[in-house]
Amino acid sequence: MRSAGKSATDEQRSELDEIFEQSPSLRRYAEQDLERVYLKAVRLASRETGLEAGSFPPNCPYSVDQLLDIGYLP
């Protein structure tokens, strides 16, 4: 459950940080599989927003470090 005043993104980043701390190999997997996961996210975002998939960048414009950084918001 989300803490008061904490965004869903911050909460998910914190949870992933804990998971990756417990199992560093999962972070390496995330780094290796980022593009595949990004394409899946684009398809989902396209369905949810009604935007064409082509309106999203063709490759993930963020690194895993940026995606996990609680202080980073593009």
PDB file of N, CA, C, O and CB in Angstrom:
ATOM      1  N   MET A   1       0.843  -1.183   0.000  1.00  0.00           N
ATOM      2  CA  MET A   1       0.000   0.000   0.000  1.00  0.00           C
ATOM      3  C   MET A   1       0.886   1.243   0.000  1.00  0.00           C
ATOM      4  O   MET A   1       1.943   1.272   0.631  1.00  0.00           O
ATOM      5  CB  MET A   1      -0.958   0.000   1.221  1.00  0.00           C
ATOM      6  N   ARG A   2       0.440   2.245  -0.706  1.00  0.00           N
ATOM      7  CA  ARG A   2       1.212   3.467  -0.872  1.00  0.00           C
ATOM      8  C   ARG A   2       1.176   4.335   0.377  1.00  0.00           C
ATOM      9  O   ARG A   2       0.142   4.473   1.030  1.00  0.00           O
ATOM     10  CB  ARG A   2       0.695   4.250  -2.057  1.00  0.00           C
ATOM     11  N   SER A   3       2.327   4.915   0.694  1.00  0.00           N
ATOM     12  CA  SER A   3       2.413   5.845   1.813  1.00  0.00           C
ATOM     13  C   SER A   3       1.801   7.177   1.420  1.00  0.00           C
ATOM     14  O   SER A   3       1.850   7.564   0.252  1.00  0.00           O
ATOM     15  CB  SER A   3       3.875   6.033   2.263  1.00  0.00           C
ATOM     16  N   ALA A   4       1.218   7.891   2.398  1.00  0.00           N
ATOM     17  CA  ALA A   4       0.645   9.202   2.129  1.00  0.00           C
ATOM     18  C   ALA A   4       1.735  10.132   1.630  1.00  0.00           C
ATOM     19  O   ALA A   4       2.821  10.188   2.206  1.00  0.00           O
ATOM     20  CB  ALA A   4      -0.034   9.782   3.389  1.00  0.00           C
ATOM     21  N   GLY A   5       1.450  10.859   0.562  1.00  0.00           N
ATOM     22  CA  GLY A   5       2.396  11.824   0.023  1.00  0.00           C
ATOM     23  C   GLY A   5       3.466  11.222  -0.879  1.00  0.00           C
ATOM     24  O   GLY A   5       4.313  11.947  -1.399  1.00  0.00           O
ATOM     25  N   LYS A   6       3.439   9.923  -1.068  1.00  0.00           N
ATOM     26  CA  LYS A   6       4.453   9.276  -1.902  1.00  0.00           C
ATOM     27  C   LYS A   6       3.788   8.824  -3.201  1.00  0.00           C
ATOM     28  O   LYS A   6       2.783   8.114  -3.169  1.00  0.00           O
ATOM     29  CB  LYS A   6       5.117   8.062  -1.156  1.00  0.00           C
ATOM     30  N   SER A   7       4.333   9.224  -4.319  1.00  0.00           N
ATOM     31  CA  SER A   7       3.728   8.858  -5.588  1.00  0.00           C
ATOM     32  C   SER A   7       3.894   7.376  -5.870  1.00  0.00           C
ATOM     33  O   SER A   7       4.768   6.717  -5.307  1.00  0.00           O
ATOM     34  CB  SER A   7       4.330   9.673  -6.714  1.00  0.00           C
ATOM     35  N   ALA A   8       3.044   6.859  -6.751  1.00  0.00           N
ATOM     36  CA  ALA A   8       3.133   5.453  -7.136  1.00  0.00           C
ATOM     37  C   ALA A   8       4.500   5.159  -7.741  1.00  0.00           C
ATOM     38  O   ALA A   8       5.073   4.096  -7.505  1.00  0.00           O
ATOM     39  CB  ALA A   8       2.015   5.089  -8.131  1.00  0.00           C
ATOM     40  N   THR A   9       5.022   6.105  -8.523  1.00  0.00           N
ATOM     41  CA  THR A   9       6.333   5.923  -9.146  1.00  0.00           C
ATOM     42  C   THR A   9       7.417   5.817  -8.082  1.00  0.00           C
ATOM     43  O   THR A   9       8.276   4.939  -8.159  1.00  0.00           O
ATOM     44  CB  THR A   9       6.642   7.082 -10.109  1.00  0.00           C
ATOM     45  N   ASP A  10       7.385   6.699  -7.096  1.00  0.00           N
ATOM     46  CA  ASP A  10       8.375   6.655  -6.009  1.00  0.00           C
ATOM     47  C   ASP A  10       8.277   5.342  -5.247  1.00  0.00           C
ATOM     48  O   ASP A  10       9.293   4.739  -4.900  1.00  0.00           O
ATOM     49  CB  ASP A  10       8.177   7.842  -5.044  1.00  0.00           C
ATOM     50  N   GLU A  11       7.056   4.906  -4.989  1.00  0.00           N
ATOM     51  CA  GLU A  11       6.848   3.659  -4.253  1.00  0.00           C
ATOM     52  C   GLU A  11       7.407   2.476  -5.041  1.00  0.00           C
ATOM     53  O   GLU A  11       8.079   1.614  -4.474  1.00  0.00           O
ATOM     54  CB  GLU A  11       5.348   3.447  -3.958  1.00  0.00           C
ATOM     55  N   GLN A  12       7.132   2.432  -6.335  1.00  0.00           N
ATOM     56  CA  GLN A  12       7.625   1.331  -7.158  1.00  0.00           C
ATOM     57  C   GLN A  12       9.140   1.369  -7.270  1.00  0.00           C
ATOM     58  O   GLN A  12       9.789   0.324  -7.255  1.00  0.00           O
ATOM     59  CB  GLN A  12       6.997   1.380  -8.547  1.00  0.00           C
ATOM     60  N   ARG A  13       9.705   2.558  -7.381  1.00  0.00           N
ATOM     61  CA  ARG A  13      11.166   2.674  -7.431  1.00  0.00           C
ATOM     62  C   ARG A  13      11.788   2.164  -6.137  1.00  0.00           C
ATOM     63  O   ARG A  13      12.803   1.468  -6.168  1.00  0.00           O
ATOM     64  CB  ARG A  13      11.587   4.134  -7.682  1.00  0.00           C
ATOM     65  N   SER A  14      11.188   2.505  -5.008  1.00  0.00           N
ATOM     66  CA  SER A  14      11.702   2.042  -3.713  1.00  0.00           C
ATOM     67  C   SER A  14      11.621   0.524  -3.610  1.00  0.00           C
ATOM     68  O   SER A  14      12.557  -0.124  -3.141  1.00  0.00           O
ATOM     69  CB  SER A  14      10.921   2.693  -2.556  1.00  0.00           C
ATOM     70  N   GLU A  15      10.497  -0.040  -4.050  1.00  0.00           N
ATOM     71  CA  GLU A  15      10.338  -1.488  -4.000  1.00  0.00           C
ATOM     72  C   GLU A  15      11.361  -2.187  -4.888  1.00  0.00           C
ATOM     73  O   GLU A  15      11.951  -3.191  -4.488  1.00  0.00           O
ATOM     74  CB  GLU A  15       8.924  -1.880  -4.419  1.00  0.00           C
ATOM     75  N   LEU A  16      11.572  -1.657  -6.096  1.00  0.00           N
ATOM     76  CA  LEU A  16      12.568  -2.251  -6.996  1.00  0.00           C
ATOM     77  C   LEU A  16      13.967  -2.141  -6.411  1.00  0.00           C
ATOM     78  O   LEU A  16      14.766  -3.070  -6.532  1.00  0.00           O
ATOM     79  CB  LEU A  16      12.522  -1.574  -8.373  1.00  0.00           C
ATOM     80  N   ASP A  17      14.268  -1.017  -5.778  1.00  0.00           N
ATOM     81  CA  ASP A  17      15.576  -0.836  -5.155  1.00  0.00           C
ATOM     82  C   ASP A  17      15.810  -1.921  -4.104  1.00  0.00           C
ATOM     83  O   ASP A  17      16.900  -2.487  -4.030  1.00  0.00           O
ATOM     84  CB  ASP A  17      15.687   0.568  -4.518  1.00  0.00           C
ATOM     85  N   GLU A  18      14.809  -2.208  -3.305  1.00  0.00           N
ATOM     86  CA  GLU A  18      14.928  -3.251  -2.286  1.00  0.00           C
ATOM     87  C   GLU A  18      15.119  -4.624  -2.927  1.00  0.00           C
ATOM     88  O   GLU A  18      15.946  -5.416  -2.474  1.00  0.00           O
ATOM     89  CB  GLU A  18      13.687  -3.259  -1.380  1.00  0.00           C
ATOM     90  N   ILE A  19      14.359  -4.902  -3.973  1.00  0.00           N
ATOM     91  CA  ILE A  19      14.467  -6.191  -4.666  1.00  0.00           C
ATOM     92  C   ILE A  19      15.861  -6.348  -5.259  1.00  0.00           C
ATOM     93  O   ILE A  19      16.483  -7.400  -5.117  1.00  0.00           O
ATOM     94  CB  ILE A  19      13.393  -6.313  -5.777  1.00  0.00           C
ATOM     95  N   PHE A  20      16.355  -5.300  -5.926  1.00  0.00           N
ATOM     96  CA  PHE A  20      17.675  -5.374  -6.559  1.00  0.00           C
ATOM     97  C   PHE A  20      18.795  -5.449  -5.529  1.00  0.00           C
ATOM     98  O   PHE A  20      19.847  -6.032  -5.793  1.00  0.00           O
ATOM     99  CB  PHE A  20      17.892  -4.171  -7.466  1.00  0.00           C
ATOM    100  N   GLU A  21      18.577  -4.866  -4.367  1.00  0.00           N
ATOM    101  CA  GLU A  21      19.576  -4.961  -3.298  1.00  0.00           C
ATOM    102  C   GLU A  21      19.677  -6.403  -2.800  1.00  0.00           C
ATOM    103  O   GLU A  21      20.768  -6.889  -2.501  1.00  0.00           O
ATOM    104  CB  GLU A  21      19.217  -4.009  -2.126  1.00  0.00           C
ATOM    105  N   GLN A  22      18.537  -7.076  -2.716  1.00  0.00           N
ATOM    106  CA  GLN A  22      18.511  -8.466  -2.263  1.00  0.00           C
ATOM    107  C   GLN A  22      19.023  -9.424  -3.336  1.00  0.00           C
ATOM    108  O   GLN A  22      19.586 -10.473  -3.024  1.00  0.00           O
ATOM    109  CB  GLN A  22      17.098  -8.856  -1.855  1.00  0.00           C
ATOM    110  N   SER A  23      18.824  -9.057  -4.594  1.00  0.00           N
ATOM    111  CA  SER A  23      19.218  -9.939  -5.694  1.00  0.00           C
ATOM    112  C   SER A  23      19.809  -9.116  -6.846  1.00  0.00           C
ATOM    113  O   SER A  23      19.105  -8.783  -7.799  1.00  0.00           O
ATOM    114  CB  SER A  23      18.003 -10.770  -6.190  1.00  0.00           C
ATOM    115  N   PRO A  24      21.107  -8.791  -6.753  1.00  0.00           N
ATOM    116  CA  PRO A  24      21.746  -7.969  -7.782  1.00  0.00           C
ATOM    117  C   PRO A  24      21.629  -8.544  -9.197  1.00  0.00           C
ATOM    118  O   PRO A  24      21.658  -7.791 -10.170  1.00  0.00           O
ATOM    119  CB  PRO A  24      23.194  -7.787  -7.444  1.00  0.00           C
ATOM    120  N   SER A  25      21.499  -9.850  -9.320  1.00  0.00           N
ATOM    121  CA  SER A  25      21.382 -10.443 -10.655  1.00  0.00           C
ATOM    122  C   SER A  25      20.098  -9.984 -11.350  1.00  0.00           C
ATOM    123  O   SER A  25      20.054  -9.910 -12.578  1.00  0.00           O
ATOM    124  CB  SER A  25      21.414 -11.980 -10.561  1.00  0.00           C
ATOM    125  N   LEU A  26      19.070  -9.681 -10.587  1.00  0.00           N
ATOM    126  CA  LEU A  26      17.841  -9.184 -11.201  1.00  0.00           C
ATOM    127  C   LEU A  26      18.049  -7.807 -11.820  1.00  0.00           C
ATOM    128  O   LEU A  26      17.455  -7.491 -12.851  1.00  0.00           O
ATOM    129  CB  LEU A  26      16.718  -9.128 -10.169  1.00  0.00           C
ATOM    130  N   ARG A  27      18.882  -6.997 -11.199  1.00  0.00           N
ATOM    131  CA  ARG A  27      19.171  -5.684 -11.784  1.00  0.00           C
ATOM    132  C   ARG A  27      19.908  -5.857 -13.110  1.00  0.00           C
ATOM    133  O   ARG A  27      19.618  -5.151 -14.076  1.00  0.00           O
ATOM    134  CB  ARG A  27      20.010  -4.816 -10.807  1.00  0.00           C
ATOM    135  N   ARG A  28      20.849  -6.779 -13.164  1.00  0.00           N
ATOM    136  CA  ARG A  28      21.560  -7.026 -14.423  1.00  0.00           C
ATOM    137  C   ARG A  28      20.579  -7.488 -15.494  1.00  0.00           C
ATOM    138  O   ARG A  28      20.695  -7.100 -16.657  1.00  0.00           O
ATOM    139  CB  ARG A  28      22.678  -8.081 -14.227  1.00  0.00           C
ATOM    140  N   TYR A  29      19.627  -8.303 -15.107  1.00  0.00           N
ATOM    141  CA  TYR A  29      18.603  -8.745 -16.050  1.00  0.00           C
ATOM    142  C   TYR A  29      17.795  -7.547 -16.554  1.00  0.00           C
ATOM    143  O   TYR A  29      17.509  -7.448 -17.747  1.00  0.00           O
ATOM    144  CB  TYR A  29      17.669  -9.788 -15.390  1.00  0.00           C
ATOM    145  N   ALA A  30      17.430  -6.640 -15.649  1.00  0.00           N
ATOM    146  CA  ALA A  30      16.673  -5.442 -16.033  1.00  0.00           C
ATOM    147  C   ALA A  30      17.472  -4.609 -17.033  1.00  0.00           C
ATOM    148  O   ALA A  30      16.913  -4.094 -18.001  1.00  0.00           O
ATOM    149  CB  ALA A  30      16.324  -4.592 -14.785  1.00  0.00           C
ATOM    150  N   GLU A  31      18.758  -4.478 -16.804  1.00  0.00           N
ATOM    151  CA  GLU A  31      19.605  -3.706 -17.716  1.00  0.00           C
ATOM    152  C   GLU A  31      19.690  -4.376 -19.086  1.00  0.00           C
ATOM    153  O   GLU A  31      19.658  -3.704 -20.117  1.00  0.00           O
ATOM    154  CB  GLU A  31      21.012  -3.537 -17.124  1.00  0.00           C
ATOM    155  N   GLN A  32      19.796  -5.689 -19.088  1.00  0.00           N
ATOM    156  CA  GLN A  32      19.906  -6.422 -20.352  1.00  0.00           C
ATOM    157  C   GLN A  32      18.589  -6.451 -21.115  1.00  0.00           C
ATOM    158  O   GLN A  32      18.590  -6.505 -22.345  1.00  0.00           O
ATOM    159  CB  GLN A  32      20.377  -7.841 -20.093  1.00  0.00           C
ATOM    160  N   ASP A  33      17.479  -6.416 -20.411  1.00  0.00           N
ATOM    161  CA  ASP A  33      16.167  -6.599 -21.032  1.00  0.00           C
ATOM    162  C   ASP A  33      15.377  -5.294 -21.154  1.00  0.00           C
ATOM    163  O   ASP A  33      14.187  -5.326 -21.467  1.00  0.00           O
ATOM    164  CB  ASP A  33      15.363  -7.601 -20.237  1.00  0.00           C
ATOM    165  N   LEU A  34      16.009  -4.165 -20.915  1.00  0.00           N
ATOM    166  CA  LEU A  34      15.313  -2.884 -20.895  1.00  0.00           C
ATOM    167  C   LEU A  34      14.560  -2.607 -22.189  1.00  0.00           C
ATOM    168  O   LEU A  34      13.402  -2.192 -22.141  1.00  0.00           O
ATOM    169  CB  LEU A  34      16.294  -1.771 -20.633  1.00  0.00           C
ATOM    170  N   GLU A  35      15.175  -2.821 -23.330  1.00  0.00           N
ATOM    171  CA  GLU A  35      14.525  -2.501 -24.604  1.00  0.00           C
ATOM    172  C   GLU A  35      13.282  -3.352 -24.849  1.00  0.00           C
ATOM    173  O   GLU A  35      12.266  -2.842 -25.321  1.00  0.00           O
ATOM    174  CB  GLU A  35      15.506  -2.689 -25.751  1.00  0.00           C
ATOM    175  N   ARG A  36      13.353  -4.638 -24.533  1.00  0.00           N
ATOM    176  CA  ARG A  36      12.185  -5.511 -24.718  1.00  0.00           C
ATOM    177  C   ARG A  36      11.042  -5.070 -23.804  1.00  0.00           C
ATOM    178  O   ARG A  36       9.888  -5.009 -24.226  1.00  0.00           O
ATOM    179  CB  ARG A  36      12.557  -6.990 -24.436  1.00  0.00           C
ATOM    180  N   VAL A  37      11.371  -4.767 -22.560  1.00  0.00           N
ATOM    181  CA  VAL A  37      10.361  -4.331 -21.602  1.00  0.00           C
ATOM    182  C   VAL A  37       9.793  -2.968 -22.029  1.00  0.00           C
ATOM    183  O   VAL A  37       8.597  -2.715 -21.885  1.00  0.00           O
ATOM    184  CB  VAL A  37      10.963  -4.252 -20.169  1.00  0.00           C
ATOM    185  N   TYR A  38      10.656  -2.104 -22.549  1.00  0.00           N
ATOM    186  CA  TYR A  38      10.196  -0.794 -23.004  1.00  0.00           C
ATOM    187  C   TYR A  38       9.179  -0.939 -24.135  1.00  0.00           C
ATOM    188  O   TYR A  38       8.150  -0.262 -24.126  1.00  0.00           O
ATOM    189  CB  TYR A  38      11.385   0.061 -23.467  1.00  0.00           C
ATOM    190  N   LEU A  39       9.448  -1.803 -25.097  1.00  0.00           N
ATOM    191  CA  LEU A  39       8.515  -1.991 -26.218  1.00  0.00           C
ATOM    192  C   LEU A  39       7.165  -2.506 -25.723  1.00  0.00           C
ATOM    193  O   LEU A  39       6.118  -2.124 -26.247  1.00  0.00           O
ATOM    194  CB  LEU A  39       9.104  -2.970 -27.253  1.00  0.00           C
ATOM    195  N   LYS A  40       7.195  -3.360 -24.729  1.00  0.00           N
ATOM    196  CA  LYS A  40       5.966  -3.858 -24.124  1.00  0.00           C
ATOM    197  C   LYS A  40       5.219  -2.703 -23.434  1.00  0.00           C
ATOM    198  O   LYS A  40       3.995  -2.609 -23.524  1.00  0.00           O
ATOM    199  CB  LYS A  40       6.279  -4.996 -23.109  1.00  0.00           C
ATOM    200  N   ALA A  41       5.956  -1.840 -22.756  1.00  0.00           N
ATOM    201  CA  ALA A  41       5.359  -0.687 -22.076  1.00  0.00           C
ATOM    202  C   ALA A  41       4.758   0.285 -23.087  1.00  0.00           C
ATOM    203  O   ALA A  41       3.711   0.878 -22.829  1.00  0.00           O
ATOM    204  CB  ALA A  41       6.410   0.033 -21.209  1.00  0.00           C
ATOM    205  N   VAL A  42       5.406   0.450 -24.222  1.00  0.00           N
ATOM    206  CA  VAL A  42       4.869   1.332 -25.268  1.00  0.00           C
ATOM    207  C   VAL A  42       3.528   0.797 -25.764  1.00  0.00           C
ATOM    208  O   VAL A  42       2.580   1.561 -25.942  1.00  0.00           O
ATOM    209  CB  VAL A  42       5.870   1.460 -26.451  1.00  0.00           C
ATOM    210  N   ARG A  43       3.450  -0.506 -25.985  1.00  0.00           N
ATOM    211  CA  ARG A  43       2.177  -1.093 -26.431  1.00  0.00           C
ATOM    212  C   ARG A  43       1.074  -0.842 -25.405  1.00  0.00           C
ATOM    213  O   ARG A  43      -0.046  -0.478 -25.765  1.00  0.00           O
ATOM    214  CB  ARG A  43       2.336  -2.610 -26.676  1.00  0.00           C
ATOM    215  N   LEU A  44       1.394  -1.037 -24.136  1.00  0.00           N
ATOM    216  CA  LEU A  44       0.421  -0.815 -23.074  1.00  0.00           C
ATOM    217  C   LEU A  44       0.025   0.661 -22.998  1.00  0.00           C
ATOM    218  O   LEU A  44      -1.158   0.990 -22.910  1.00  0.00           O
ATOM    219  CB  LEU A  44       0.985  -1.286 -21.725  1.00  0.00           C
ATOM    220  N   ALA A  45       1.010   1.532 -23.032  1.00  0.00           N
ATOM    221  CA  ALA A  45       0.727   2.974 -22.972  1.00  0.00           C
ATOM    222  C   ALA A  45      -0.109   3.414 -24.169  1.00  0.00           C
ATOM    223  O   ALA A  45      -0.981   4.273 -24.039  1.00  0.00           O
ATOM    224  CB  ALA A  45       2.039   3.781 -22.920  1.00  0.00           C
ATOM    225  N   SER A  46       0.154   2.832 -25.320  1.00  0.00           N
ATOM    226  CA  SER A  46      -0.611   3.158 -26.520  1.00  0.00           C
ATOM    227  C   SER A  46      -2.079   2.774 -26.338  1.00  0.00           C
ATOM    228  O   SER A  46      -2.979   3.546 -26.670  1.00  0.00           O
ATOM    229  CB  SER A  46      -0.017   2.443 -27.750  1.00  0.00           C
ATOM    230  N   ARG A  47      -2.304   1.590 -25.815  1.00  0.00           N
ATOM    231  CA  ARG A  47      -3.692   1.142 -25.573  1.00  0.00           C
ATOM    232  C   ARG A  47      -4.378   2.012 -24.530  1.00  0.00           C
ATOM    233  O   ARG A  47      -5.541   2.379 -24.691  1.00  0.00           O
ATOM    234  CB  ARG A  47      -3.713  -0.329 -25.116  1.00  0.00           C
ATOM    235  N   GLU A  48      -3.663   2.341 -23.467  1.00  0.00           N
ATOM    236  CA  GLU A  48      -4.276   3.100 -22.375  1.00  0.00           C
ATOM    237  C   GLU A  48      -4.541   4.560 -22.728  1.00  0.00           C
ATOM    238  O   GLU A  48      -5.497   5.157 -22.232  1.00  0.00           O
ATOM    239  CB  GLU A  48      -3.394   3.038 -21.159  1.00  0.00           C
ATOM    240  N   THR A  49      -3.702   5.134 -23.578  1.00  0.00           N
ATOM    241  CA  THR A  49      -3.839   6.555 -23.899  1.00  0.00           C
ATOM    242  C   THR A  49      -4.535   6.819 -25.228  1.00  0.00           C
ATOM    243  O   THR A  49      -5.021   7.924 -25.471  1.00  0.00           O
ATOM    244  CB  THR A  49      -2.489   7.195 -23.918  1.00  0.00           C
ATOM    245  N   GLY A  50      -4.581   5.800 -26.092  1.00  0.00           N
ATOM    246  CA  GLY A  50      -5.141   6.002 -27.429  1.00  0.00           C
ATOM    247  C   GLY A  50      -4.147   6.622 -28.390  1.00  0.00           C
ATOM    248  O   GLY A  50      -4.485   6.882 -29.545  1.00  0.00           O
ATOM    249  N   LEU A  51      -2.924   6.863 -27.934  1.00  0.00           N
ATOM    250  CA  LEU A  51      -1.880   7.408 -28.805  1.00  0.00           C
ATOM    251  C   LEU A  51      -1.296   6.286 -29.655  1.00  0.00           C
ATOM    252  O   LEU A  51      -1.232   5.135 -29.223  1.00  0.00           O
ATOM    253  CB  LEU A  51      -0.764   8.103 -27.972  1.00  0.00           C
ATOM    254  N   GLU A  52      -0.879   6.626 -30.845  1.00  0.00           N
ATOM    255  CA  GLU A  52      -0.214   5.650 -31.709  1.00  0.00           C
ATOM    256  C   GLU A  52       1.114   5.246 -31.068  1.00  0.00           C
ATOM    257  O   GLU A  52       1.798   6.078 -30.471  1.00  0.00           O
ATOM    258  CB  GLU A  52       0.012   6.231 -33.145  1.00  0.00           C
ATOM    259  N   ALA A  53       1.473   3.976 -31.194  1.00  0.00           N
ATOM    260  CA  ALA A  53       2.745   3.503 -30.648  1.00  0.00           C
ATOM    261  C   ALA A  53       3.910   4.282 -31.246  1.00  0.00           C
ATOM    262  O   ALA A  53       4.922   4.494 -30.577  1.00  0.00           O
ATOM    263  CB  ALA A  53       2.920   1.999 -30.913  1.00  0.00           C
ATOM    264  N   GLY A  54       3.776   4.709 -32.495  1.00  0.00           N
ATOM    265  CA  GLY A  54       4.832   5.466 -33.155  1.00  0.00           C
ATOM    266  C   GLY A  54       5.051   6.858 -32.587  1.00  0.00           C
ATOM    267  O   GLY A  54       6.035   7.515 -32.925  1.00  0.00           O
ATOM    268  N   SER A  55       4.151   7.316 -31.732  1.00  0.00           N
ATOM    269  CA  SER A  55       4.336   8.639 -31.128  1.00  0.00           C
ATOM    270  C   SER A  55       5.300   8.597 -29.942  1.00  0.00           C
ATOM    271  O   SER A  55       5.706   9.639 -29.426  1.00  0.00           O
ATOM    272  CB  SER A  55       2.990   9.202 -30.678  1.00  0.00           C
ATOM    273  N   PHE A  56       5.662   7.390 -29.518  1.00  0.00           N
ATOM    274  CA  PHE A  56       6.640   7.214 -28.444  1.00  0.00           C
ATOM    275  C   PHE A  56       8.024   7.011 -29.064  1.00  0.00           C
ATOM    276  O   PHE A  56       8.121   6.527 -30.191  1.00  0.00           O
ATOM    277  CB  PHE A  56       6.257   6.005 -27.525  1.00  0.00           C
ATOM    278  N   PRO A  57       9.090   7.370 -28.353  1.00  0.00           N
ATOM    279  CA  PRO A  57      10.433   7.117 -28.882  1.00  0.00           C
ATOM    280  C   PRO A  57      10.598   5.632 -29.210  1.00  0.00           C
ATOM    281  O   PRO A  57      10.079   4.781 -28.488  1.00  0.00           O
ATOM    282  CB  PRO A  57      11.517   7.570 -27.867  1.00  0.00           C
ATOM    283  N   PRO A  58      11.310   5.314 -30.284  1.00  0.00           N
ATOM    284  CA  PRO A  58      11.467   3.911 -30.686  1.00  0.00           C
ATOM    285  C   PRO A  58      12.309   3.088 -29.705  1.00  0.00           C
ATOM    286  O   PRO A  58      12.157   1.869 -29.629  1.00  0.00           O
ATOM    287  CB  PRO A  58      12.097   3.845 -32.058  1.00  0.00           C
ATOM    288  N   ASN A  59      13.183   3.741 -28.965  1.00  0.00           N
ATOM    289  CA  ASN A  59      14.027   3.071 -27.961  1.00  0.00           C
ATOM    290  C   ASN A  59      13.856   3.808 -26.642  1.00  0.00           C
ATOM    291  O   ASN A  59      13.562   5.003 -26.612  1.00  0.00           O
ATOM    292  CB  ASN A  59      15.546   3.042 -28.400  1.00  0.00           C
ATOM    293  N   CYS A  60      14.044   3.081 -25.565  1.00  0.00           N
ATOM    294  CA  CYS A  60      13.909   3.689 -24.246  1.00  0.00           C
ATOM    295  C   CYS A  60      14.920   4.825 -24.091  1.00  0.00           C
ATOM    296  O   CYS A  60      16.124   4.604 -24.214  1.00  0.00           O
ATOM    297  CB  CYS A  60      14.105   2.631 -23.133  1.00  0.00           C
ATOM    298  N   PRO A  61      14.439   6.034 -23.823  1.00  0.00           N
ATOM    299  CA  PRO A  61      15.355   7.173 -23.713  1.00  0.00           C
ATOM    300  C   PRO A  61      16.024   7.307 -22.337  1.00  0.00           C
ATOM    301  O   PRO A  61      16.762   8.262 -22.098  1.00  0.00           O
ATOM    302  CB  PRO A  61      14.609   8.439 -24.021  1.00  0.00           C
ATOM    303  N   TYR A  62      15.768   6.362 -21.445  1.00  0.00           N
ATOM    304  CA  TYR A  62      16.294   6.445 -20.086  1.00  0.00           C
ATOM    305  C   TYR A  62      17.118   5.218 -19.737  1.00  0.00           C
ATOM    306  O   TYR A  62      16.867   4.123 -20.239  1.00  0.00           O
ATOM    307  CB  TYR A  62      15.158   6.610 -19.086  1.00  0.00           C
ATOM    308  N   SER A  63      18.089   5.410 -18.886  1.00  0.00           N
ATOM    309  CA  SER A  63      18.884   4.279 -18.384  1.00  0.00           C
ATOM    310  C   SER A  63      18.161   3.661 -17.193  1.00  0.00           C
ATOM    311  O   SER A  63      17.257   4.274 -16.625  1.00  0.00           O
ATOM    312  CB  SER A  63      20.330   4.734 -17.980  1.00  0.00           C
ATOM    313  N   VAL A  64      18.551   2.469 -16.822  1.00  0.00           N
ATOM    314  CA  VAL A  64      17.982   1.824 -15.636  1.00  0.00           C
ATOM    315  C   VAL A  64      18.256   2.695 -14.412  1.00  0.00           C
ATOM    316  O   VAL A  64      17.393   2.835 -13.546  1.00  0.00           O
ATOM    317  CB  VAL A  64      18.571   0.392 -15.439  1.00  0.00           C
ATOM    318  N   ASP A  65      19.445   3.277 -14.336  1.00  0.00           N
ATOM    319  CA  ASP A  65      19.765   4.157 -13.202  1.00  0.00           C
ATOM    320  C   ASP A  65      18.783   5.315 -13.111  1.00  0.00           C
ATOM    321  O   ASP A  65      18.318   5.648 -12.021  1.00  0.00           O
ATOM    322  CB  ASP A  65      21.196   4.696 -13.325  1.00  0.00           C
ATOM    323  N   GLN A  66      18.460   5.936 -14.248  1.00  0.00           N
ATOM    324  CA  GLN A  66      17.508   7.041 -14.243  1.00  0.00           C
ATOM    325  C   GLN A  66      16.114   6.565 -13.843  1.00  0.00           C
ATOM    326  O   GLN A  66      15.425   7.220 -13.061  1.00  0.00           O
ATOM    327  CB  GLN A  66      17.461   7.708 -15.618  1.00  0.00           C
ATOM    328  N   LEU A  67      15.713   5.437 -14.377  1.00  0.00           N
ATOM    329  CA  LEU A  67      14.385   4.923 -14.085  1.00  0.00           C
ATOM    330  C   LEU A  67      14.204   4.590 -12.609  1.00  0.00           C
ATOM    331  O   LEU A  67      13.095   4.678 -12.081  1.00  0.00           O
ATOM    332  CB  LEU A  67      14.114   3.700 -14.921  1.00  0.00           C
ATOM    333  N   LEU A  68      15.283   4.210 -11.948  1.00  0.00           N
ATOM    334  CA  LEU A  68      15.211   3.831 -10.541  1.00  0.00           C
ATOM    335  C   LEU A  68      15.510   4.980  -9.581  1.00  0.00           C
ATOM    336  O   LEU A  68      15.277   4.846  -8.379  1.00  0.00           O
ATOM    337  CB  LEU A  68      16.164   2.709 -10.279  1.00  0.00           C
ATOM    338  N   ASP A  69      16.009   6.080 -10.069  1.00  0.00           N
ATOM    339  CA  ASP A  69      16.392   7.219  -9.232  1.00  0.00           C
ATOM    340  C   ASP A  69      15.141   7.970  -8.745  1.00  0.00           C
ATOM    341  O   ASP A  69      14.434   8.592  -9.538  1.00  0.00           O
ATOM    342  CB  ASP A  69      17.330   8.180 -10.017  1.00  0.00           C
ATOM    343  N   ILE A  70      14.884   7.902  -7.445  1.00  0.00           N
ATOM    344  CA  ILE A  70      13.707   8.537  -6.884  1.00  0.00           C
ATOM    345  C   ILE A  70      13.706  10.041  -7.145  1.00  0.00           C
ATOM    346  O   ILE A  70      12.638  10.646  -7.250  1.00  0.00           O
ATOM    347  CB  ILE A  70      13.627   8.265  -5.394  1.00  0.00           C
ATOM    348  N   GLY A  71      14.866  10.643  -7.250  1.00  0.00           N
ATOM    349  CA  GLY A  71      14.945  12.082  -7.501  1.00  0.00           C
ATOM    350  C   GLY A  71      14.835  12.462  -8.970  1.00  0.00           C
ATOM    351  O   GLY A  71      14.799  13.649  -9.295  1.00  0.00           O
ATOM    352  N   TYR A  72      14.782  11.475  -9.866  1.00  0.00           N
ATOM    353  CA  TYR A  72      14.757  11.768 -11.290  1.00  0.00           C
ATOM    354  C   TYR A  72      13.332  11.745 -11.818  1.00  0.00           C
ATOM    355  O   TYR A  72      12.610  10.768 -11.620  1.00  0.00           O
ATOM    356  CB  TYR A  72      15.623  10.771 -12.058  1.00  0.00           C
ATOM    357  N   LEU A  73      12.930  12.797 -12.478  1.00  0.00           N
ATOM    358  CA  LEU A  73      11.634  12.855 -13.132  1.00  0.00           C
ATOM    359  C   LEU A  73      11.813  13.628 -14.426  1.00  0.00           C
ATOM    360  O   LEU A  73      12.028  14.840 -14.408  1.00  0.00           O
ATOM    361  CB  LEU A  73      10.552  13.516 -12.214  1.00  0.00           C
ATOM    362  N   PRO A  74      11.724  12.923 -15.558  1.00  0.00           N
ATOM    363  CA  PRO A  74      11.929  13.608 -16.841  1.00  0.00           C
ATOM    364  C   PRO A  74      10.866  14.656 -17.123  1.00  0.00           C
ATOM    365  O   PRO A  74      10.908  15.313 -18.164  1.00  0.00           O
ATOM    366  CB  PRO A  74      11.951  12.601 -17.967  1.00  0.00           C
TER     367      PRO A  74
END
